[in-house]
Amino acid sequence: MNKYEVVIGLEVHVQLKTVSKMFCGCDNKSVNAEPNMNVCPVCLGMPGMLPVANKKAIEWTYLLGMALGGEISDYWNFERKNYFYPDLPKAYQITSATNPPVIGGGLTVVADGTERQVRIHHIHLEEDAGKLVHPSGKQYSLVDLNRAGTPLMEIVTEPDLRSASEARIFMQDLQSILRYLGISDANLEQGNMRCDANISLRPVGQKEYGTRAEIKNINSFKMVERAINYEVERQTEILDAGEKVKQETRGWDDNKGKTLPQRSKEEANDYRYFPEPDLPPVKQGGGSIIDIEAIGSMLPELPKEKASRFLSDYGLSTIDAETITSDLETARYFEQVLEEMPEIAGNSELAKTKAKKVSNWLLSELIAKLNEASTGISDTKINHKDFAALITLIDSGDISGKIAKEVFAEMFESGQSPEAIVKEKGLVQISDTGAIAKIVEEVVAVNEKSVSDFREGKQQAFGYLIGQVMAKTRGQANPKLVNEILREKLK
């Protein structure tokens, strides 16, 4: 039994994909621009320049708050967080951390068979800093301010998580919600979703929290788990040795597989927060330029709601429903394939039968091939109509399941319809009883020993004879008919 309970809180930073930046009109969509090209006097911090808040960024922050069950603040304000760093040209960041736009909310995660409600402390809105570039082998660093001023939403959880796997699943579930809402690409590897983890240990049964360390520089789901697990081990060793954990900020070095100290942990008063004098407070109610009800009407069906509907409407297993709905594009593709099957309309049992077949092919064949090709479902050459047509060819008996896999592989590579591939390669399933019977007779005639073995009770001999028939028909014979005719012949 573990001596210590792990306590984890996350600070998740999400870049919003608005057209323009948070406080100016600079382009916020170009990701491959030359360094310091998407900048202006506002995001460069030139003296006398006045910020103007991005209304869409505020609306999207409210939208996420509603999706997570949070409360929209009636009155909040932007403020200045003062600190000096080379990638922060103004020497302060405009944020809303101490009087945020969204309070509360939560997200339920299921990990290792345990369901846990993770409370959200708050969501605040701020501007991102620039980026330091460290040329290999050089004694200097470069500053790229294209990212400076990008709308950045920070989701701060309560210290409710209890394991690295819970933290990873929280991040994955949050990513799905962000993508369903359409407010961020939420790609960790590209840096538009980032995570800092606050980790502490306390003796099991103790109410008071232990001393925490904040881990920065976590930019993949795999890193979330690795960094937290390493930090838990590090703090366990310190406590077991009778020493005290330091409150500090540490960085995750993925190459070394360890966290490294960066600086002692700051307190809020170190930043000298004060209200931003160039931006008015944001109010709800009379006179507000933001329509809360209109934002609420924008809420789509979210991943867990969609998974629940897939369970009830389509009879999918829990794991299949959750896997498909975890990615919005995959969920859309699944239902678009079903829309190409008009015969299921009004027939719930047929709809469930077809849906399970589509789900099986989607998860076992298409996703596997997409992973091999390192591409996404939105880039597949197999359109919804052709996917549905393949299922129909299987159900009608025109092709066998084995042939269907061959056809599917060709569809994935070429984008051709299944009908065209079957016709071009002569892959139509043989269901002519007479033709199959003739081939069965030929196989039985030249495999006397296997026939004798079967009649002596060796069942594997029957499988061998089936294989010989399928080989002679290049896998095109109807397996059910082959089985029936061969058994009758061997009586």
C-alpha positions in Angstrom: 0.0 0.0 0.0 1.3 3.5 -0.9 2.3 5.7 2.0 1.5 8.9 0.2 -1.5 10.2 -1.7 -0.7 12.0 -5.0 -2.3 15.4 -5.4 -2.4 17.0 -8.8 -3.8 20.3 -10.1 -3.4 21.4 -13.8 -3.1 24.8 -15.5 -4.0 24.2 -19.1 -3.1 27.0 -21.6 -5.1 27.0 -24.8 -4.5 29.3 -27.8 -7.8 30.4 -29.4 -7.9 30.3 -33.2 -9.5 33.7 -33.7 -8.8 35.6 -36.9 -6.9 38.4 -35.1 -4.9 38.7 -31.9 -6.2 39.4 -28.4 -5.7 43.2 -28.3 -4.8 44.2 -31.8 -5.7 43.4 -35.4 -2.6 41.4 -36.3 -3.1 38.1 -38.1 -3.6 35.2 -35.7 -4.1 32.4 -38.3 -0.7 32.2 -40.0 1.5 29.5 -38.4 4.4 29.5 -40.9 5.0 33.3 -41.1 8.6 34.5 -41.1 9.7 35.6 -37.5 8.4 39.0 -36.4 6.1 39.5 -39.4 2.7 39.3 -37.7 3.3 42.2 -35.4 2.3 45.8 -34.9 3.1 48.6 -32.4 0.5 47.2 -29.9 1.9 43.6 -29.7 5.4 45.0 -29.9 4.7 47.1 -26.7 5.5 50.4 -28.3 4.9 53.4 -25.9 1.4 55.0 -26.2 -0.3 52.2 -28.0 -3.8 51.3 -26.7 -5.2 47.7 -26.7 -8.7 46.8 -27.8 -10.1 43.5 -26.5 -11.1 40.8 -29.0 -14.8 40.2 -28.5 -14.8 36.8 -30.1 -12.1 35.6 -27.7 -14.3 36.6 -24.8 -17.3 34.9 -26.3 -15.3 31.7 -26.8 -14.1 31.8 -23.2 -17.7 32.0 -22.1 -18.6 29.1 -24.4 -16.0 26.8 -22.8 -17.2 27.9 -19.4 -20.8 26.9 -20.3 -19.6 23.6 -21.7 -17.9 22.8 -18.4 -20.8 24.0 -16.3 -19.0 27.1 -15.0 -20.6 30.4 -13.9 -20.1 33.5 -16.1 -18.9 36.4 -13.9 -21.2 39.4 -13.8 -18.3 41.8 -13.6 -14.6 41.1 -14.3 -11.6 43.1 -15.6 -8.3 42.8 -17.4 -5.2 43.5 -15.3 -1.5 43.8 -15.7 0.8 41.0 -14.5 4.2 42.6 -14.2 7.4 40.7 -14.9 10.4 41.1 -17.1 11.4 38.5 -19.7 12.9 38.9 -23.2 9.8 37.6 -25.0 7.5 40.0 -23.2 8.1 43.4 -24.8 5.8 45.5 -22.6 7.4 43.9 -19.4 3.8 43.1 -18.4 1.2 40.7 -19.6 -2.5 41.6 -19.9 -4.5 38.9 -18.1 -7.6 38.4 -16.0 -6.2 35.8 -13.5 -7.3 37.4 -10.2 -10.8 38.4 -11.4 -11.6 35.9 -14.1 -14.5 35.7 -16.5 -15.5 32.1 -15.6 -15.7 30.6 -12.1 -16.3 26.9 -11.3 -17.4 24.1 -13.4 -15.9 20.6 -13.8 -15.2 17.6 -15.9 -15.7 13.9 -15.0 -12.8 11.6 -16.0 -12.7 7.8 -15.9 -9.2 6.3 -15.4 -8.1 2.9 -14.2 -11.8 2.0 -13.5 -12.3 5.0 -11.2 -14.6 7.9 -12.0 -13.5 11.2 -10.6 -15.1 14.7 -10.8 -12.4 17.2 -11.4 -13.5 20.7 -10.4 -12.5 23.8 -12.3 -11.3 26.7 -10.1 -11.6 29.2 -12.9 -11.0 30.0 -16.5 -9.3 33.3 -17.4 -8.3 35.0 -20.6 -4.9 36.7 -21.4 -2.4 37.3 -24.1 0.4 34.9 -25.0 4.0 35.9 -24.8 6.5 35.7 -27.7 8.9 32.8 -28.3 12.6 32.5 -27.7 14.6 30.7 -30.3 18.0 29.1 -29.3 20.2 28.5 -32.3 22.2 25.3 -32.0 25.8 26.0 -31.0 25.3 29.8 -30.6 25.9 31.9 -27.6 22.8 34.0 -28.1 19.0 33.6 -28.3 16.6 35.2 -30.8 13.1 36.6 -30.1 10.1 35.9 -32.4 7.1 38.0 -31.4 4.6 36.6 -33.9 3.0 34.7 -31.0 2.9 37.8 -28.7 -0.7 38.8 -28.2 -2.3 35.6 -29.3 -5.5 35.0 -27.3 -4.7 32.5 -24.6 -7.3 30.9 -22.3 -6.1 29.3 -19.1 -8.1 26.5 -17.4 -7.1 26.1 -13.8 -8.3 23.0 -12.0 -8.7 22.3 -8.3 -6.1 19.8 -6.9 -8.5 16.9 -7.5 -6.5 14.6 -9.7 -4.8 11.6 -8.1 -2.7 10.0 -10.8 -0.8 10.6 -13.9 -3.3 8.6 -16.0 -6.2 10.8 -14.6 -4.3 13.9 -15.7 -3.7 12.5 -19.2 -7.3 11.6 -19.6 -8.5 15.0 -18.3 -6.3 16.6 -21.0 -7.6 14.3 -23.7 -11.2 14.9 -22.7 -10.6 18.7 -22.6 -9.0 18.6 -26.0 -12.1 16.8 -27.4 -14.4 19.5 -26.0 -12.3 22.3 -27.3 -12.3 20.8 -30.8 -16.1 20.1 -30.7 -16.6 23.8 -29.8 -14.3 24.8 -32.7 -12.4 27.4 -30.7 -8.9 25.9 -30.8 -6.9 23.3 -32.7 -5.7 22.2 -29.2 -2.7 20.4 -30.6 -0.1 19.9 -27.9 2.8 19.2 -30.3 2.1 22.5 -32.1 2.0 24.4 -28.9 -1.6 25.6 -29.1 -2.4 23.6 -26.0 0.1 23.4 -23.2 0.0 22.1 -19.6 1.7 23.0 -16.3 1.2 20.4 -13.6 1.3 21.2 -9.8 2.2 18.0 -7.9 2.5 17.3 -4.2 2.4 14.3 -1.9 0.8 13.9 1.5 0.7 11.0 3.9 -2.5 8.9 3.3 -5.2 10.2 5.5 -3.7 13.7 6.0 -6.0 16.6 5.1 -3.3 19.3 4.6 -1.7 19.4 1.2 2.1 18.8 0.9 4.5 21.3 -0.7 4.0 21.4 -4.4 6.3 21.7 -7.4 5.1 23.1 -10.7 6.2 21.2 -13.8 6.4 23.2 -17.0 7.2 22.4 -20.6 4.8 19.5 -21.0 3.6 19.3 -24.6 2.3 15.9 -25.3 -0.1 13.5 -23.6 2.7 11.0 -23.2 4.8 13.7 -21.5 2.0 14.5 -19.1 2.1 11.0 -17.7 5.9 10.6 -17.8 6.6 14.0 -16.1 4.0 13.4 -13.3 5.2 9.9 -12.6 8.8 11.0 -12.5 8.0 13.9 -10.1 6.0 11.5 -7.9 9.0 9.2 -7.6 11.3 12.2 -6.9 9.2 13.6 -4.2 8.6 10.1 -2.7 12.4 9.6 -2.4 12.8 13.1 -0.7 10.1 12.4 1.9 11.3 8.9 2.6 14.7 10.3 3.3 13.1 12.6 5.9 13.8 15.7 3.9 11.4 18.5 2.7 10.2 19.1 -0.8 11.0 22.6 -2.1 8.3 24.8 -3.5 9.7 25.5 -7.0 9.1 25.6 -10.7 10.7 22.7 -12.6 11.0 22.0 -16.3 10.4 18.6 -17.9 13.4 17.4 -20.1 11.9 14.7 -22.3 15.3 13.5 -23.5 16.6 12.9 -20.0 13.2 11.7 -18.8 13.4 13.9 -15.7 12.3 17.3 -14.2 15.0 19.9 -13.6 14.8 22.9 -11.3 14.2 26.3 -12.9 13.4 28.8 -10.2 11.7 29.2 -6.8 8.0 29.4 -7.1 6.6 32.9 -7.3 3.6 34.1 -5.3 0.9 36.3 -6.7 2.2 39.5 -5.0 5.5 39.0 -6.9 3.7 40.1 -10.1 2.1 43.3 -8.6 -1.2 42.8 -10.3 -3.3 45.9 -10.9 -6.3 46.7 -13.1 -5.4 47.4 -16.8 -6.1 51.2 -17.1 -6.5 51.1 -20.9 -9.3 48.5 -20.9 -12.8 48.9 -19.3 -14.3 46.2 -17.1 -16.5 43.6 -18.7 -20.1 43.6 -17.4 -23.1 41.4 -18.0 -26.7 42.5 -18.0 -27.9 45.9 -19.3 -25.5 47.6 -21.6 -23.3 44.6 -22.2 -22.2 44.1 -25.8 -22.0 40.3 -25.3 -25.2 38.2 -25.6 -24.9 35.4 -23.1 -28.1 33.6 -24.4 -26.8 33.7 -28.0 -23.6 32.1 -26.8 -25.4 29.4 -25.0 -27.4 28.5 -28.1 -24.0 27.9 -29.8 -23.3 24.9 -27.6 -23.1 21.7 -29.7 -23.6 18.1 -28.7 -20.5 17.4 -26.7 -18.4 14.2 -26.7 -20.0 12.5 -23.7 -23.5 13.4 -24.9 -22.7 12.1 -28.4 -21.3 8.9 -27.0 -24.4 8.4 -24.9 -26.6 8.8 -28.0 -24.4 6.4 -30.0 -25.0 3.8 -27.2 -28.8 4.2 -27.3 -29.4 4.9 -31.0 -26.8 2.6 -32.6 -26.2 -0.1 -29.9 -22.5 0.4 -29.9 -20.3 -0.8 -27.1 -19.2 1.8 -24.6 -15.6 1.6 -25.7 -16.5 1.9 -29.4 -18.9 4.8 -28.8 -16.3 6.7 -26.7 -13.5 6.0 -29.1 -15.4 7.3 -32.1 -16.8 10.4 -30.3 -13.5 11.4 -28.8 -12.6 12.9 -32.2 -15.2 15.2 -33.8 -14.1 14.4 -37.4 -14.4 10.6 -36.7 -17.8 11.0 -35.2 -19.0 13.1 -38.2 -17.6 10.6 -40.6 -19.3 7.7 -38.9 -22.7 9.3 -39.0 -22.2 10.5 -42.6 -21.6 6.9 -43.7 -24.9 5.9 -42.0 -26.7 8.7 -43.8 -25.7 7.0 -47.1 -27.9 4.0 -46.0 -31.5 5.2 -46.5 -32.8 1.7 -45.8 -32.1 2.2 -42.0 -34.5 5.1 -41.7 -37.3 4.2 -39.3 -35.8 0.8 -38.6 -33.9 0.9 -35.3 -32.8 -2.7 -35.4 -31.4 -2.5 -38.9 -29.8 0.8 -38.0 -28.0 -0.8 -35.0 -26.9 -3.8 -37.2 -25.5 -1.5 -39.9 -23.9 0.9 -37.3 -22.0 -1.9 -35.6 -20.6 -3.0 -39.0 -19.6 0.5 -39.9 -18.0 0.9 -36.4 -16.0 -2.3 -36.8 -14.6 -1.3 -40.2 -14.0 2.2 -39.1 -12.1 1.3 -36.0 -10.3 -1.9 -37.2 -9.4 -1.0 -40.8 -9.7 2.7 -41.5 -8.2 4.0 -38.2 -5.3 1.5 -38.5 -4.5 2.6 -42.0 -4.7 6.3 -41.1 -2.3 5.7 -38.2 0.1 3.8 -40.5 0.0 6.8 -42.9 0.3 9.4 -40.1 -2.8 11.2 -41.4 -6.2 12.2 -40.2 -9.7 11.0 -41.2 -10.4 14.3 -42.9 -7.7 13.4 -45.4 -8.9 9.9 -46.3 -9.7 9.2 -49.9 -12.6 6.9 -49.0 -15.7 9.0 -49.1 -18.9 8.3 -47.1 -20.9 6.9 -50.0 -18.2 4.4 -51.0 -17.7 3.3 -47.4 -21.5 2.6 -47.2 -21.4 0.8 -50.6 -18.7 -1.6 -49.3 -20.9 -2.6 -46.3 -23.8 -3.2 -48.8 -21.6 -5.4 -51.0 -20.7 -7.5 -48.0 -24.3 -7.8 -46.7 -25.6 -8.7 -50.2 -23.1 -11.5 -50.5 -21.5 -10.0 -53.6 -18.1 -10.1 -51.8 -16.8 -12.0 -48.8 -15.3 -10.4 -45.7 -11.8 -11.5 -46.8 -12.2 -9.9 -50.3 -13.7 -6.8 -48.7 -10.4 -6.2 -46.9 -8.5 -6.4 -50.2 -11.0 -4.0 -51.7 -10.8 -1.6 -48.7 -7.0 -1.5 -49.0 -7.3 -0.5 -52.7 -10.0 2.1 -51.8 -7.7 3.6 -49.2 -4.8 3.9 -51.7 -6.7 5.0 -54.9 -10.0 6.5 -53.7 -11.9 4.3 -56.2 -15.4 3.0 -55.5 -15.7 -0.6 -54.2 -17.9 -1.5 -57.2 -15.2 -0.3 -59.6 -12.5 -2.3 -57.9 -14.6 -5.5 -57.7 -15.4 -5.2 -61.4 -11.9 -4.3 -62.4 -10.2 -7.2 -60.5 -13.0 -9.7 -60.9 -13.6 -10.1 -57.2 -17.3 -10.9 -57.2 -18.1 -13.7 -54.7 -19.0 -17.0 -56.2 -22.4 -18.0 -54.9 -23.4 -20.4 -57.7 -24.1 -23.8 -55.9 -23.3 -25.8 -59.0 -19.9 -24.1 -59.6 -18.9 -24.5 -56.0 -20.0 -28.2 -55.9 -17.8 -28.9 -58.9 -14.8 -27.4 -57.2 -15.5 -29.3 -54.0 -15.6 -32.5 -56.0 -12.2 -31.7 -57.5 -10.7 -30.9 -54.1 -12.1 -34.1 -52.5 -10.8 -36.2 -55.4 -7.2 -35.1 -55.0 -7.1 -35.0 -51.1 -8.0 -38.6 -50.2 -5.9 -38.6 -47.0 -7.6 -35.4 -45.6 -11.0 -36.9 -46.5 -10.0 -40.1 -44.6 -8.7 -38.1 -41.7 -11.9 -36.2 -41.4 -14.0 -39.3 -41.4 -11.8 -40.6 -38.6 -12.8 -37.6 -36.5 -9.9 -35.2 -37.2 -11.7 -31.8 -37.5 -8.6 -29.9 -38.6 -8.8 -31.9 -41.9 -12.1 -30.2 -42.7 -10.5 -26.8 -42.3 -7.7 -27.9 -44.6 -10.2 -28.9 -47.3 -12.1 -25.6 -46.9 -8.8 -23.8 -47.4 -8.2 -25.8 -50.6 -11.6 -24.8 -52.0 -11.0 -21.2 -51.2 -7.5 -21.3 -52.7 -8.9 -22.7 -56.0 -11.5 -19.9 -56.1 -9.0 -17.2 -55.1 -11.0 -16.6 -52.0 -14.1 -15.7 -54.0 -16.3 -18.7 -53.0 -19.1 -18.0 -50.6 -17.7 -19.5 -47.3 -21.1 -20.5 -46.0 -22.0 -22.4 -49.2 -18.5 -24.0 -49.3 -19.0 -25.3 -45.7 -22.5 -26.7 -46.4 -21.6 -28.4 -49.7 -18.4 -29.9 -48.4 -20.1 -31.4 -45.4 -22.8 -32.8 -47.5 -20.2 -34.3 -49.9 -18.2 -35.9 -47.1 -21.2 -37.7 -45.5 
